[in-house]
Amino acid sequence: MGTARRVRVRRAGLFPWLLVGPYLLMFAVFIAYPILRAVYISFFDWGIFGPDAFVGLENYVALAGDERFWRAVRITGAFALIYVPMIVGVSMVLAVLLHGRLPGIAVFRTAFLVPIVINVSVAAIAFRWLIEPQIGLLNRLLALVGLPGQAWLSEPGWALFAIALVTLWINAGFMIVIYLAALENIPDELYEAARLDGIGPVGEFFRITAPLLRPITLLVTVLSLITAFQVFGEVLMMTGGGPFGSTTVLTLLLYEEGFQKFALGRAAAIGVVITALIAALSFVQFRLFRERGGAA
């Protein structure tokens, strides 16, 4: 009897590891190992045929003195400042609208989810046609309301915004799904009580919906921040870093160093910096959320 009990206890102890095991394996293979490998490569003068010499922190020192690197940092930060508030606000509002029990709402939900499965290259090419200065649909719509058209991808002030719009269109559906799942957990009784108190839809959003979605908004913000610092395909396909280097984000700089100049050690150092920036900004987001939650 004692032996059978010990076997059951041992099996019960192994069961959680069986559940988490596949995730740990995937994490080790696809996240932990690539990061550690990039850190290792960044300590070498690594060319196309392998390491030439151990250089320690020289790749990082070179980046610290490289104006192109700091400009890419500023451009990436500017893109994040444009993209993150935009997708958080748009996806939250659209999720609230799609959460309504209206006839035919399932069609609109499907329409917003379609971009998730569309290839980045296809989306970028389609948007290049939409915002083409001469025949693009967007400039024609602006002309109909009496506004001047723009050379969206040829002007430094508009190119980054245009890329943010494409990235928003591609990723908004996933964020909407996250918000929709959270909205299902908000009790209907809260809205019924608010209506009895004479609170309208706008008041319900700001007094009930938005505050109760704060944990999900934190998640969406962090995920969007990661996307902003990893944006690449949209930039490569739409501007190639132009005009005049105004859209050369960190990932594009990494691509140029690694796959055009074959300075893989330097490219790995840029990748490590991107990972560190994402981790630091995510940590700050969680700390701010925790402090505000405690204060509330």
N, C-alpha and C positions, 0 to 999 in steps of 0.2 A: 504493500500500500504506500509506503513511504517513497519507494522508487518511482511509482506511477505519478505521485504528486510532484516529485522533483522534475520529472519529464515535462509535466504540464506547465510548471513554473518556467522551465527553460524555454519551452515553446512560446509561452506568453511573452517572455523577454525578447525573443528573436522576432516576433511578429512586427513590432514597430520598425525594426531595421529592414525587414522585407518590404515594407511599404515605402520607406524613404530611400531604400537602396537604389532603385532606378534613377531617382532624381540626383542623388549624390554622384552616381556614375556619369550622368550627362553633364553635371556641373564640372566634374573633374576633367572630362575630356574636352568639352567645348568652351569652358570659361576659365577655369583655374590654369590648366596647362598652357593655353595660348597666352595668357597674361604673364605667367612665369617665363615662358619662352621669349616673349617680347622683351622682358626685363633683361634676360640673359644676352640677347642679341644686341641690345642697346649699349652694352659695355664693350663692344668690339667695333673695329673698322671692318664692317661686313660687306663684302661685295657680292657680285652675282655668282661667284664660284665658292663662296663660303667666307669664313673669317680670315682676315689678313693679319690683324694684330689686336691685342688687348689694349684698349684705350681708357678703361675706367669710366670716369664721368665726363670725358672730353666731349662726347656728343651732346650732353646736357649743357655744358659750358658754351659750346658753339651755338646752341639754340638760344641761350640767354643773351647772346650778343648779336643775334640775327634779327634785323628789323622786319624781314618778311615773316618770321615766326610770330613776332608780337603783333604785326598787322593782322595776321590770320586769327590770332586770339581775339583781337578787338572785333573783327568781322564776325567771328563765330558768336561772340557775346551779343553783338547787335542783332544777329539773326535770332538768337534765343529770346531776346527781349521783344522782338516782333512776333515770333511764332508762338511762344508758350502762352502768353495772356490771350492771344487770339483763339487758339484751339481749346483752351479751358473754357472760355466764355461761350464760344460757338457750340461746342459739344454739349455743354450743360443746358443751354437754352433749347437746342434741338431735341435733346433727350426728354426734357419736360414736355415739349410740344408733342413728341412722338409717343409719350406715355399716356396721352389722352385716349379715352375709349370712343373714338370717332369712326364712322363708317369708312372703310377703305384705308385705314391707317397702316395696315400691314403692307400695302403697296409702297408707301413712303418709307417705311422702315427698311424694306428690301432695297430701295433705291439708294439709301444712304450707306448701306453695307456693301454695295457692289464695288466701290473703289478699293476695298481691302484686298480683293483678289486680282486687281489689275497690276501688271508689271510697271515698275517705276519708269522704265524707258518709254513705254507706251503712253503713260500719263504725261510725261515731260514733253514728248513730241506733240501730243494732242494740245497741250496748253501753249506750246510755241505757235501753233496755228491760230489758236483763239486770241492770243495777244499780239499777233503780227501787226505791225503799224499800219500797213496799207489795206489789207483785206481781212484783218482779224475781227471777230465778232464783238469783242469788248470795245474796241475803238468805235465801231459802228453804233453800238448802243450809247456810248458817250456822245456821239454826234447827234443822235436823235433827241437828246435832252439839252443840246446846246453847249456841251462841254468839249474842250479840245482833246484830241487823241494824244496818246503818249507812246514814245519809243521805249516800251517797258523793259526790254533787255539790253538796250543800248545806252541807257543813262544810269550812272552809279546810284542815284537816289531811288530808282524804281526797281532795279534788277533784284535786289535782295528781297524786297517786298513781294515781287512776282514769284520768286522761288518759295517764299513762305506760304503763299496762297496754294501753290501746287502741293506742297508738303501737307498743308491743312486738309486739302481735298482727299489726299491719299489716306491719311491717318485718322480723320475725324470719325469714321464709322466705328473703328475699334473703341475709341473713347466713349462714343455714344452708347455702345453695348455695355460698357462698365457702368455708366451712369444709369442706364435703364435697369440694370440688375439692382442697383442701390435704391432706386425709386420704388421698386416692388416691396422693399422692406419698410417703407414709411407708412405708418398706420393711417387709414382713411379717416379714422375718428378725429385726427388732428385737423384735417381740412374741413370736416363737417362742423367742428366747434368754431373754427375761424369764420366760416360762413354765417353761423349764428351770431357771431359778434360783429357782422357787417364788414369783414375784411374781404377785399376783392382779390382777383387772381395775382395782381402784382404784389400786393401785400403778403399773400400766401407764399409767393416765391421768396421774398426777402426775409420773412419772419419764420417760415417753417422749412421750405425746401432747401434753400442755400445753407442755413446753419446745420441741418441734419446731414447734408452731403459733404461737410467739411473733411471727414477722413478720406472720402473718395476723391475729393478735389485735390487733396495732398498727393494721393496716388497718381492721379492723372497729371498733375504738375510735374512730379518726378519723372514719370514715363515720357512726358513731352520734352522735358529738359534733356533726357538721355537721347531722344530722337534728334533734338536740335544740335547736339554736339556730335552726332554721328551722321548728319545729313551729308550725302555724297552724290548719289545717282542723279538727283534733281539738278544739282549744281553742274555736274559733268555734262549732262545732256542738254541743259538749257543755255549755259553761259560759258562753260569751261574755265570758270574763274574770272572772266571779264565782266563788264568792260573795265579796262585798266587795272585789273586785279581786285576790283571792288567786291567780288564774291568768292575770293579764294579763302575758303574756310579751312580749318585745321585738317580735316580728312582729305581735302584736295591737295593740300601741301604735302601730306603724308604720301599720297599717291604719286605726286611728282618726284619726291625724293626717292621713293622705293622702286617705282616702275618705269620712270623715265631717266633718272640719274643713276639708278641701281646703288644708291647709298642706303643699304638696308639697315645698317646700324643707326643711322640718323633717323630713318623712317620709324624704326622701332622705338626710338626715344620719343618721337612725337606721339606715337600710339600710347606709350606709358603716360605721357603728360595728359593726353585726352582722358584716359581712364582715371587718373588722379583728380582731374578737374570735375569729372562727373561724380566721383565718390564724394569729394569735398562738398560740392553744391547740394547733393542729395542729403548728406549729413546735416548741413545747415537747414535745409527745408524741414527735416524731421525734428530738429531741435526747436526751431521756431514754432512748429505746430504743437509740440509738446508743451512749450512755455505758454502759448496762447490758450491751449486747452486747460492747463492748470490754473491760469488766471481766470478763465471763465468759470 
